[in-house]
Amino acid sequence: MDVADRLTLRPREAAKRLGVSQKTLWSWTQPRGPIPCVRLGRTVLYPVDALQRWLSQASGSAAPEFAATWITAPAAEEQQ
């Protein structure tokens, strides 16, 4: 399954799509921050629809600048 078609992303994939480091993504992840995640044992997954909702609601930060690109275009590495 192509990453662009998946319902959830692993932390590395989500951080790459958001254009931030994994450490930044982790600091933004609930309960510390506003981004929701799903935890299955030790596995952390980010629902794509939740990330898109968060991006559309984000204001006063860099998030809106890349929201349209993130939602419509997969990362270059993933297109291969």
Protein Blocks (a to p, Z undefined) as FASTA:
>chain_A
ZZklpmbdcfklmmmmnopafklmmmmpcfkbmbdcddehjaccddfklmmmmmmmpghi
aklmmmmmmmmpccfklmZZ
